[in-house]
Amino acid sequence: KEVESFFALALSMLLMSEEAEHMDSATTRLCKLLTSSTQQHPDLRLRLLMNLHNTFPPSLEFRYRVFKYIIDYAAEANLFDQVMPYLEYLDAWMADWETFQHLQPEDKRTLFLDLSRYVRAIGKRLDSFQLLKRYHQLFQADGVDLKEHDEDATVQLLQDAIQIPSV
């Protein structure tokens, strides 16, 4: 609890900074520091990353990047099940990120592909299929040549469509 309290104080000081470049570099350093080890206090590190994400208002571009650090770290530390409940807010968050132009089409595709893999790793095959389907739909929506997509993802989508009974 003491570490989390200190971290909250440090975050509030970070938000007082008026220099966007300073906030950007400090946020990146914090994320890299917190994700540097999955062996030492991974639960605490994940909570601190989530606190960092929740500290930023949707208008700040760092929020998406912190979210990406959260999901990547949670997957690497085998804690993705703790992040899973927050995915129900993903569409609302993406709408915020898109409103402020902090989410590029390639970012969206990468996000859905990674989420699909992370969700599959914890045994949520139907959820993984839905995320993988959205990944593929983004290529169509963005008018991107399908040659640029991950072929393994397409094979996985087709396998799931055949093997999952409710699809």
C-alpha positions in Angstrom: 0.0 0.0 0.0 2.9 2.4 0.7 4.3 1.9 -2.7 0.9 2.5 -4.3 0.4 5.7 -2.3 3.9 7.0 -3.2 3.2 6.2 -6.8 -0.1 8.1 -6.7 1.7 11.1 -5.4 4.4 10.8 -8.1 1.6 10.5 -10.8 -0.1 13.7 -9.5 3.2 15.5 -9.7 3.7 14.2 -13.3 0.3 15.6 -14.3 1.3 19.0 -13.0 4.0 19.2 -15.7 3.0 21.5 -18.4 5.6 20.2 -20.8 4.1 17.6 -23.1 7.6 16.3 -24.0 8.5 15.8 -20.4 5.2 14.0 -19.6 5.8 11.8 -22.7 9.3 10.8 -21.8 8.5 10.3 -18.1 5.5 8.1 -18.9 7.5 6.0 -21.3 10.3 5.6 -18.6 7.7 4.6 -16.0 6.1 2.1 -18.3 9.5 0.6 -19.2 10.5 0.4 -15.6 7.3 -1.2 -14.5 7.4 -3.8 -17.3 11.1 -4.6 -16.9 10.5 -7.7 -14.8 7.8 -10.3 -14.5 9.6 -12.0 -11.6 9.5 -9.2 -9.0 6.1 -8.3 -7.8 4.2 -8.7 -11.1 0.8 -8.0 -9.5 2.0 -4.8 -8.0 3.6 -3.7 -11.3 0.4 -4.4 -13.1 -1.7 -2.4 -10.6 0.7 0.5 -10.9 0.4 0.4 -14.7 -3.3 0.4 -14.4 -3.2 3.4 -12.0 -1.0 5.2 -14.5 -3.6 4.5 -17.3 -6.5 5.7 -15.1 -4.6 8.9 -14.1 -4.6 10.2 -17.6 -7.7 11.8 -19.1 -8.8 10.4 -22.5 -7.5 13.5 -24.2 -3.9 12.6 -23.5 -2.2 10.5 -26.1 -0.3 8.5 -23.5 -3.4 6.7 -22.4 -3.4 4.3 -25.4 0.3 3.5 -25.1 0.0 2.8 -21.4 -2.9 0.5 -22.1 -0.8 -1.4 -24.6 2.0 -1.7 -22.0 -0.6 -3.1 -19.6 -1.9 -5.8 -21.9 1.5 -6.8 -23.1 2.9 -7.0 -19.6 -0.2 -8.8 -18.2 0.2 -11.5 -21.0 4.0 -11.8 -20.4 3.5 -12.1 -16.6 0.6 -14.6 -17.0 -1.8 -12.1 -15.4 -4.0 -11.5 -18.4 -7.0 -12.9 -16.6 -6.8 -9.8 -14.3 -7.1 -7.5 -17.4 -9.8 -9.5 -19.1 -12.8 -7.8 -17.3 -11.6 -4.4 -18.5 -11.9 -5.4 -22.2 -15.6 -4.7 -22.0 -14.6 -1.0 -22.0 -12.3 -1.4 -25.0 -14.8 0.0 -27.6 -15.5 3.1 -25.5 -11.7 3.7 -24.9 -11.0 3.2 -28.6 -13.7 5.8 -29.4 -11.9 8.2 -27.1 -8.5 7.5 -28.6 -9.9 8.0 -32.1 -11.6 11.2 -31.2 -8.3 12.7 -30.1 -6.5 11.0 -33.1 -4.2 8.9 -30.8 -5.0 5.6 -32.5 -3.8 4.9 -36.0 -5.3 2.1 -38.2 -2.1 0.1 -37.8 -2.3 0.5 -34.0 -5.9 -0.9 -34.0 -4.9 -3.9 -36.1 -1.9 -4.6 -33.8 -4.1 -4.2 -30.7 -6.8 -6.7 -31.9 -4.3 -9.2 -33.1 -2.3 -9.1 -29.8 -5.5 -9.2 -27.7 -6.7 -12.2 -29.7 -3.5 -14.1 -29.0 -3.5 -13.1 -25.3 -7.1 -14.1 -24.8 -6.5 -17.4 -26.6 -3.6 -18.1 -24.2 -5.9 -18.0 -21.2 -8.4 -20.4 -22.9 -11.0 -17.9 -24.1 -11.3 -19.3 -27.6 -14.6 -17.7 -28.6 -13.5 -14.3 -27.4 -10.2 -14.7 -29.2 -12.1 -15.6 -32.4 -14.2 -12.4 -32.1 -11.1 -10.3 -31.6 -9.4 -12.0 -34.5 -12.4 -11.4 -36.7 -12.3 -7.7 -35.8 -8.6 -7.6 -36.7 -9.5 -8.9 -40.2 -12.4 -6.5 -40.6 -10.1 -3.6 -40.0 -8.2 -4.4 -43.2 -11.4 -4.2 -45.2 -12.6 -1.0 -43.4 -9.2 0.7 -44.0 -8.9 -0.5 -47.6 -5.5 -2.1 -46.9 -4.2 -4.8 -49.1 -4.7 -8.1 -47.4 -1.1 -9.1 -48.3 0.0 -7.0 -45.3 -1.8 -9.1 -42.7 -0.6 -12.0 -40.7 -1.3 -15.2 -42.6 -1.2 -17.3 -39.4 -4.0 -15.1 -38.1 -6.1 -15.9 -41.2 -5.5 -19.6 -40.8 -6.4 -19.4 -37.1 -9.6 -17.5 -37.9 -10.6 -20.2 -40.4 -9.8 -23.0 -38.0 -11.9 -21.4 -35.3 -14.8 -20.8 -37.6 -14.8 -24.5 -38.4 -14.1 -25.8 -35.0 -16.1 -23.6 -32.6 -19.6 -24.9 -32.5 -21.3 -21.6 -31.8 -19.7 -19.7 -34.7 
